[in-house]
Amino acid sequence: MSNLACRVAALILSVCCTQNIAAAAEPAGSAPTVAGGWGFEFNGADFANNPGDDFFRYGNGAWHDRAVIPSDRSSIGVDTALSIVGEARIREILERGENGIGPALRADAVKIGAFYAAFMDEARAEALDVEPIAPLLQMIRAAATREEVAGLMGRRSFFSSVFGLGIGADDKAPDKYAVSVRQGGLGLNRDYYITPRLAEKKAAYLAYITQLLAMIGWDAPEQSAAAILDFETAIAEVSWSNAERRDPERTYNPMSVAALSEAAPFPWRRLLASADLDGLDRVVVAENTAIPKIAAVYARTPLDTLKAWQAFHLADGAAPYLSKRFVAANFGFHSRTMSGVAEQPERWKRAVATVNGAMGQAIGRVYVARYFSPQAKAQIDDLVAQLRIALAARIERLAWMSPATKLKASEKLAHLNVKIAYPDKWRDYAALDVRSDDLVADVQAARKFAWLRQVNRLNSPVDRDEWYLNPQTVNASYNANLNEMTFPAGILQPPFFDPAADAAVNYGSIGAVIGHEMIHGFDDEGRKYDGMGVLTSWWTDADATEFNARAAVLGRQFDTYEPFPGFRLKGDLTMGENIADLGGALVALDAYHNSLGNKPAPVRDGLTGDQRFFLGYAQSWRHKSTDDSIRQLIVSNPHAPANYRVNGVVRNIDAWYEAFNVNPSDKLFLAPENRARIW
Ligand SMILES: [Zn+2]
């Protein structure tokens, strides 16, 4: 099952990060407008800066200097601003409940209203304190063997597991679902445990574990916390890095549960049974060399440590839904220490994020009826068609690829499916029970519902109509198993897409987003899947070798970028996103040129069409983050920070050099032979 490749990190649009705005009073149907006369906001640029030295700064410098990261978020940007407006809209939908909702949506509206009301009942959470998780802690205390601890791991409550279970399309037969088994057990990304320069965060994690154990009344919190950290460090030492986990061939290891038990002795049957997967006989093992080692760490760790570890993760997972002291402790570590967020978001924002996460499509259905104009759907359809034509022509022109591989690539492009704005078929929440007076029960019910929905369809054909992003999400994605791109209603707004804007700017922003998702089908990971979503080699060996050599040029460039001393970007981890950014911008630029017919682009405010295209591209990456969240991104996330997604891309595009007269003396200059040329 392939990863869902997205335009931006989930981290950037994190559900825990929110901001004060006055947009709650915004009139229905109005779209936020940040664009100027033709779509580029001049007062955000820094045209006094040399574009060849820092193009991100040239397009966005004044904006970046002026932008203030809200105290309850880790970043601000053009995407975040849309998310903030969306957050206020969702609040309005949730507070209204079923009032004014038509009969078709009423049942869902009652549930999302009840869930929201349960979250907003702070007095109840305060009165109960640790009480809602006391029965779960008791289950951990009662566990007398390692088998019994494993028997808690698959429960979709707040329990944690040393092995993650997932259900998704089978990479080699993507019309069927398969159960995957992945490495797990860690509270932080693997690198934090084993990298000396991250020791400060690891120490803060130890303090947090101790704090939570004390809060739930666990025995000997300090000694237990130290043992938990040792246990997780031992797991981290044998776990794969995020870059290694990006290789779909290495992570596709189907085997019987009996063979898995042989290779990695562990109470697998207990784990699977607790996840409602009794009788399962085949799993796809991801990190196949790490899993036996993690099983060995589990087998040699004292039972008391395993129980303390489970209790800590239970408390950590449930903390956002408990009393203030739990919420504050959880925020203090995960948001303040790890991401540099100054202040805890207001309760309603956390409520919006939770209900949106649990019942996103029920909210989305009301959201699009209210805030999405259907003509945007047709316009995006048309743009996608133009980008397809542009990419098909680029494939045809590639000098380095053999005709045989070109033919397969063209076939894959022809099969590429696209989903725009919102689903035709909405998720059915009938089986989810929600009550307005028990938040912890609601969160548990939502988790159970989401999991059982997948378990129950395990033997059905893969649902090709399913949406993995909510319509209100400000993001876009590519799914390799379905060979499809998704552009939710949330991103089809200015400054990404503005029907009133200059074509050059729209091609540079939403065009590049569409191109980015399209190229994910042809990045170092996506290229390993064919047009039907099957993980299979459709490349000649020579073409695959040449692709890798060309990708390595880009990887080496990104390896040299160092936003903070000791924190270099990882060219391998960010490879897929960087290939998608570069290829996406090139395809969008070609599509823009095609759209002009054979006429020269008009000049506006003294700027050529290509200059406006690149400025539109830069503007779509206006984003500013706390230093801590950038460090966190670099350590674990496949996306590079925003400024590198501008500068690291344009310096590989010949047309950018011409558009801004970039010279060898400029900092971003790369000699033509050193520019990455892939798609
Ligand atoms: Zn992406």
Boltz pocket constraint, residues with backbone or C-beta under 6 A from the ligand:
constraints:
  - pocket:
      binder: B
      contacts: [[A, 5], [A, 6], [A, 7], [A, 8], [A, 476], [A, 516], [A, 520], [A, 576], [A, 577], [A, 580]]
      max_distance: 6.0
